Amino acid sequence: MTLEQFEVTFMRDTHPESEVVLWCSITAAWLAYHERFSSGKELADEDEKKLVGALIAISAGMEDVSKLGVPVDVGRRLLECYDGLSKE
C-alpha cells in the first residue's frame, strides 16, 4: 500500500479515532521495545521496518511469533511490549 492509499483509507474511516489509538499503541510498544531491549537506540532501517511490520501484525491479532517476520525471540519481546500496554 502506498502512502497515498493509506491516507485515503484513513480519511474514509468512519471512526478515525480508533485508527489513531491503534497507531499510538504501536508507537508505545515500539518505544517500550527500544527502551527495554536496545538501550533506547534505533536499529538499522531494515530491522526497524521489520519491527514495525511485526507490531502491525500483532495489533491485528497475530500471536504466532514465528509468523511475524522477525526472529522468534524478537517477536516474543514485541508481543510482551504490546501486551504490556493493557496492563499499565
MIFI-919389 format. One record per residue (C-alpha): x, y, z. Coordinates in nm, 3 decimals, always signed. Example, Ala and Ser with C-alpha at 12.3 -4.5 7.8 and 13.67 -1.06 7.14 Angstrom:
REM MIFI-919389
+1.230:-0.450:+0.780
+1.367:-0.106:+0.714
END
This chain:
REM MIFI-919389
+0.000:+0.000:+0.000
+0.134:+0.341:-0.090
+0.126:+0.635:+0.148
-0.143:+0.797:-0.066
-0.360:+0.483:-0.047
-0.311:+0.471:+0.330
-0.410:+0.837:+0.364
-0.722:+0.791:+0.153
-0.823:+0.486:+0.355
-0.756:+0.674:+0.677
-0.965:+0.972:+0.565
-1.255:+0.745:+0.474
-1.253:+0.563:+0.807
-1.578:+0.638:+0.985
-1.401:+0.613:+1.321
-1.057:+0.767:+1.274
-1.009:+0.788:+1.649
-0.977:+0.409:+1.664
-0.706:+0.423:+1.399
-0.521:+0.687:+1.600
-0.548:+0.475:+1.916
-0.411:+0.176:+1.725
-0.109:+0.371:+1.596
-0.047:+0.517:+1.942
-0.041:+0.162:+2.080
+0.203:+0.052:+1.809
+0.422:+0.353:+1.887
+0.413:+0.289:+2.262
+0.510:-0.077:+2.209
+0.791:+0.029:+1.973
+0.922:+0.273:+2.233
+0.896:+0.013:+2.511
+1.085:-0.241:+2.300
+1.369:+0.002:+2.236
+1.382:+0.113:+2.597
+1.390:-0.242:+2.732
+1.587:-0.433:+2.469
+1.809:-0.197:+2.270
+1.925:+0.058:+2.529
+1.697:+0.316:+2.369
+1.887:+0.303:+2.040
+1.729:+0.257:+1.700
+1.833:-0.035:+1.484
+1.928:-0.040:+1.116
+1.646:+0.082:+0.888
+1.563:-0.267:+0.757
+1.542:-0.404:+1.112
+1.320:-0.113:+1.218
+1.087:-0.180:+0.923
+1.059:-0.543:+1.033
+0.984:-0.439:+1.391
+0.707:-0.203:+1.280
+0.566:-0.467:+1.045
+0.562:-0.719:+1.329
+0.390:-0.470:+1.559
+0.127:-0.402:+1.295
+0.064:-0.777:+1.267
+0.046:-0.805:+1.647
-0.203:-0.517:+1.659
-0.417:-0.709:+1.409
-0.425:-1.009:+1.642
-0.128:-1.217:+1.526
+0.016:-1.407:+1.822
+0.223:-1.670:+1.640
+0.571:-1.522:+1.682
+0.710:-1.749:+1.411
+0.499:-1.563:+1.151
+0.597:-1.206:+1.239
+0.893:-1.175:+1.003
+1.142:-1.121:+1.285
+1.344:-1.371:+1.489
+1.123:-1.561:+1.733
+1.290:-1.409:+2.040
+1.233:-1.058:+1.900
+0.871:-1.150:+1.826
+0.820:-1.264:+2.185
+0.967:-0.939:+2.314
+0.748:-0.730:+2.083
+0.438:-0.922:+2.187
+0.536:-0.873:+2.551
+0.575:-0.498:+2.496
+0.244:-0.471:+2.309
+0.054:-0.681:+2.563
+0.213:-0.485:+2.847
+0.031:-0.172:+2.733
-0.301:-0.304:+2.855
-0.154:-0.368:+3.200
-0.038:-0.011:+3.255
END
